[in-house]
Every structure is written in structure tokens, then in C-alpha cells.
Amino acid sequence: MDNYTIADNFSLLSKLMDIHGADSFKARSFASAAFTVEKLPVQLKDTAPEDIARIKGIGSSINKGIQEMLLTGRLSLLETFIAQTPPGILEMLKIKGLGPKKIATIWKELEVETLGELLYACNENRLLLLKGFGQKTQDNVKQSIEFYLSNRERFLYAEIAALAQELEKRLQQMLAPAPVSLTGQIRRTEVIIDEIELVAGVPAAVLQQHLGAIPAFTLVEETDHSLLWKHEQQVKLRIYPCQAADFVKTLFITTGDAAFLEHFDADGHAAEHLAGSSSETDIFQRAGMDYIEPCMRNGGLALDLAKRKQLPALITPGDIKGIIHSHSQWSDGLHSLEEMAVAAQKAGFEYLVISDHSRSAFYANGLSVERIQAQHAQIDELNRTLAPFRIFKSIESDILFDGSLDYPDEILATFDLVIASVHANLKMTEEKAMSRLLKAIENPYTTILGHMTGRLLLSRNGYPVDHQKIIDACAANGVVIELNAHPRRLDIDWQWLPYAMEKNVLISIDPDAHSIEGFRDISYGALAARKGGLTKERNLSSLGRAGLEDFLRERRK
């Protein structure tokens, strides 16, 4: 073990001790030892133990640690602290601008344990509520995290869609008149993308000639059917070269997932349907079914519907008439309530459901009873000014650990609708999560169940739930299930939408907007909803203002 490794171990130990609030004197001594060891002119492994003990700045406890590392390659005290530290907290130490003290504050006060959660907290302006954090610090942390995460192997659809479309357009221009199209995961609008895939109606040699001349691309793998490139933004790009005559067939085969293709060939006639086809519509017609949108080419459900001519008219972002679930400066939003409302009105929406955080969400400046009354007074005034546009009075009420909501009934009754969500104590068994959620669903004031599992894609799995039982409970209690449109959530997962619709449960595509820019996230929610076959008739936020008023009036009965 060389000096640099020993110094790194002491440095990490010092930082972890600070994060955990351990003896500050010892933490400083390990930090000082790291500096001393790193600057030594000779290697400690080549130095006699008695000589190490005489080095200035190395006391008995430091010497003991050095000897342990030289003999065993381990530092037991460091391992103890690592075992007590979530992996995501260790990863935060790699983010520029975040020292141990700030990380400790984030961990203890926000209950944030991963970089993805921290980025989400930045987007919700949570860091601004912490002592020692300002707008500049939050912006720097956000930029550093985004830079760090850009080197991952997997990406959210929202992070990569624009690049994918840009590459498709560039290759179409470069290879014209040969056909080029996105395919695979990105064409199916999967929520998580492993690689951008394209089909190009040219030979592999032509592809290599054109892309090889572009510095942004590096060829890393060549197979019989595809070429895998790596883009300078660390994104993998797989291209399937083919003869122009085989373009439609290749596009079809590479778009659907394995289960879809297996179901499509259930009768063994897929090759006949694909041979000589002029379009994908032609392929489906030959198979005796309606055209299936690429987003629904997962598994066999859409194939069964297409055979029976029962494919739904899928929802589009334009079908969403109002913004449900948004946060203003009253809690942790970036803009004032008036700014949010005016922006929604200018964007063509008929209403805004303002649902700031409730009083238990102290980390998000949650609303006390007195502040609720003040906000409602402002809403009344704005509604007089902005009519016929309307701001609906709502709250994102925390589901407490026992499943109750965090206001008494007389306060909950003052809202037009209540979104019930879990924000704290996320580490639960399925039994605890279910009892907590089911009690909240049974609360007569719960209108919408917010982000059902608490997941953050690529960052946090969320607590375990029995989706079927949750949906059944919502059906029994007339509770709407949110499809949280934030691209890091997309929760409820689209795969459960068919069951929810079967049980006649309404879905609500909501942006969970913490700024005016957050309104745009409804497009990602709509893309996910389309994968599950959602129609505008089954989406609450597709109701116009009058329709939502009627819905809420009927529900109160």
C-alpha cells in the first residue's frame, strides 16, 4: 500500500467522521495525517515502524492506523464508518462544492441519501431552506451533479430524447436519400434508456465511413447485425445497417421488445407478414390487426387489442387542460402563486391546482393552518382577477407514519381537493407501506394518491407496495391515482395503467411543478401514459375547468 492510498484512507475517514458528527478533534487529526503522509518524500512501506513513529505529525493513533494498513491492507475504523454510511452519501463526496458539513446537513435534515434524490431536491429548491445554502450554492451543486451523472451507462428518457432526435436528423441528412429512423427503447419511449438505437438503410461500410469521420463518435463494437458507437457525451449509439429494401422489416423487428415479437409470431407466420412489406401499417394489416403505436410495443396486450380492433385513442399532451399538483413560493416553489397562475393561463390551461406542501414537510416550508388561511385569501382575490381561469385550493398533505393526514378534518374540508403523498420515513416493509397507504386512501378527504411508490428513477427504488391492492382500494374509495409526470418519478408505473383502467380508476397526469418551467413535464407524463394505453377520458387533468368543478362537486356528495 503506497502513501497516496494511505493518505486517501485517512482523508475519507476524516470526512466520514465529520458527516456522522464524531469526535471533531480526531477527525481533524486524521485530515492532518492525510496531508502529512501525502507529502512524505519516502514510502511508508519502505520505512521501519520506529522511524514512522518519529515523523512529525504522526502520533500514536495515526501510527497504529498506518501499521494496520501496511500489514493488512485495511483500516478497520474506516470500514466501520463506511458500513454506517449509505452508498449515496459516499458518492456525494465526489461532488464539487459539497463538503462533509453540508452533506451531513442534507442527509440529516432533508433525509436525502442519493445523488438522484439530491438533484431532485435542488429542482424543488429544498437546499435554499437549509442554513448555509443559498441560490448560488444550490445552482453549483445541481450543475456538478448533472456533470457527474453524465458519465453513467443509463439515462432517463428526458435526458436523452433531444440528443436522440438530433442524431436521427443528422444521420438522415448525412445518408440521404437512404431511410434512417430511431428504433428500440427510444422509439418505444421507455422511461429508462440504455442506448440510442437507429436503423439506417445503408451497408455497414457506408456507416463506418461517415461516422468515422466525426470526432464525436468512437466505434466500440461490431456485430453481424449492428455497429455500436460511443458518443462524446458518454451515450451509446447502436445502428442497424440494412439494405434499403429491408428497412421496414428491420425497423419493425428492432422496435418491439422481445415479448412483443414473440407474441406477434405466436402463429408462426411473422416472416410472411414481414416479407416485402412497404410499411409497418402494411405489416399489421397482413397480420389482421390495427396499427400499433411504437410506444405500445411491449409485451402482448396491445397485440390482443389490435386483433379485436379495440386499440384505444391514446392521450396526448394537448389533451391536458389544467395543471394539477404544483408548488409556489408559499412552500418550496420558485415562483409566486400569481406568477404560476398567470403563466398557466398564458400557456392555454384553464386552471391551476396549487398544492403546496403541508405542515409536516418542515424541510419544504410546509403551510401552517394560519398560512393556509392567508393563501386561500390570496387565491380568492386572484380568482376574481383572472376569471374565468381558476386556481383550485389544494394541499399536498403528508401521509404520516400511521397513515393519517397531517391536518384535522375541519382544515382538510377547506380545500377543493387533497393530494396525499408519502415524503418521510421511506424505508418501510411492504406491510408497513401498505397499511400506511391504505389508511390514507380510506380518508374521505383524500382526492388523489400522489406518487404512489416514492421512487426516483435511477436513484431510489421506492418503497414496496402491492399495486393491485392499492388500485383496488382506490377503486373502492373513489380516489384518483397520480401519474407524477416529473421525468425522475413517472409514478405510478405505466405497466399498471391497464389494471387501473380495468377497475375504472381515474389517473391524473400531474407535473408536480415547482416552477413555471415544470409545467412542461406533463409531456413526459403523457408519453408514459400512452405506453399504458391511457385515454383522455380516463385522465383527471384532461377535464376542463367546468368538468373538474363538476367532478369535485359530485365527489363531495
C-alpha positions, 0 to 999 in steps of 0.5 A: 500500500503506497502513501497516496492510498494511505493518505486517501484512507485517512482523508475519507475517514476524516470526512466520514467522521465529520458527516456522522458528527464524531469526535471533531478533534480526531477527525481533524487529526486524521485530515492532518495525517492525510496531508502529512503522509501525502507529502512524505518524500519516502514510502511508508512501506519502505520505512521501519515502524520506529522511524514512522513513529518519529515523523512529525505529525504522526502520533500514536493513533495515526501510527497504529492506523498506518501499521494496520494498513501496511500489514493488512491492507485495511483500516478497520475504523474506516470500514466501520464508518463506511458500513454506517454510511449509505452508498449515496452519501459516499458518492456525494463526496465526489461532488464539487462544492459539497463538503462533509458539513453540508452533506451531513446537513442534507442527509440529516435534515432533508433525509436525502441519501442519493445523488438522484434524490439530491438533484431532485431536491435542488429542482424543488429548491429544498437546499435554499431552506437549509442554513448555509445554502443559498441560490448560488450554492444550490445552482453549483451543486445541481450543475456538478451533479448533472456533470457527474451523472453524465458519465453513467451507462443509463439515462432517463428518457428526458435526458436523452430524447433531444440528443436522440432526435438530433442524431436521427436528423443528422444521420438522415441528412448525412445518408440521404436519400437512404431511410434512417429512423430511431428504433428500440427503447427510444422509439418505444419511449421507455422511461429508462434508456440504455442506448440510442438505437437507429436503423439506417438503410445503408451497408455497414461500410457506408456507416463506418465511413461517415461516422468515422469521420466525426470526432464525436463518435468512437466505434466500440463494437461490431456485430453481424447485425449492428455497429455500436458507437460511443458518443462524446457525451458518454451515450451509446449509439447502436445502428442497424445497417440494412439494405434499403429494401429491408428497412421496414422489416428491420425497423419493425423487428428492432422496435418491439421488445422481445415479448412483443415479437414473440407474441406477434409470431405466436402463429408462426407466420411473422416472416410472411407478414414481414416479407416485402412489406412497404410499411409497418401499417402494411405489416399489421394489416397482413397480420389482421390487426390495427396499427400499433403505436411504437410506444405500445410495443411491449409485451402482448396486450396491445397485440390482443387489442389490435386483433379485436380492433379495440386499440384505444385513442391514446392521450396526448399532451394537448389533451391536458387542460389544467395543471394539477399538483404544483408548488409556489413560493408559499412552500418550496416553489420558485415562483409566486402563486400569481406568477404560476397562475398567470403563466398557466393561463398564458400557456392555454390551461384553464386552471391551476391546482396549487398544492403546496406542501403541508405542515409536516414537510418542515424541510419544504416550508410546509403551510401552517393552518394560519398560512393556509388561511392567508393563501386561500385569501390570496387565491380568492382575490386572484380568482376574481382577477383572472376569471374565468381561469381558476386556481383550485385550493389544494394541499399536498398533505403528508401521509404520516407514519400511521397513515393519517393526514397531517391536518384535522378534518375541519382544515382538510374540508377547506380545500377543493381537493387533497393530494396525499403523498408519502415524503418521510420515513421511506424505508418501510416493509411492504406491510408497513407501506401498505397499511400506511397507504391504505389508511390514507386512501380510506380518508374521505378527504383524500382526492388523489394518491400522489406518487404512489411508490416514492421512487426516483428513477435511477436513484431510489427504488421506492418503497414496496407496495402491492399495486393491485391492492392499492388500485383496488382500494382506490377503486373502492374509495373513489380516489384518483391515482397520480401519474407524477409526470416529473421525468425522475418519478413517472409514478405510478408505473405505466405497466399498471395503467391497464389494471387501473383502467380495468377497475375504472380508476381515474389517473391524473397526469400531474407535473408536480411543478415547482416552477413555471418551467415544470409545467412542461413535464406533463409531456413526459407524463403523457408519453408514459401514459400512452405506453399504458394505453391511457385515454383522455377520458380516463385522465383527471387533468384532461377535464376542463375547468367546468368538468373538474368543478363538476367532478369535485362537486359530485365527489363531495356528495 
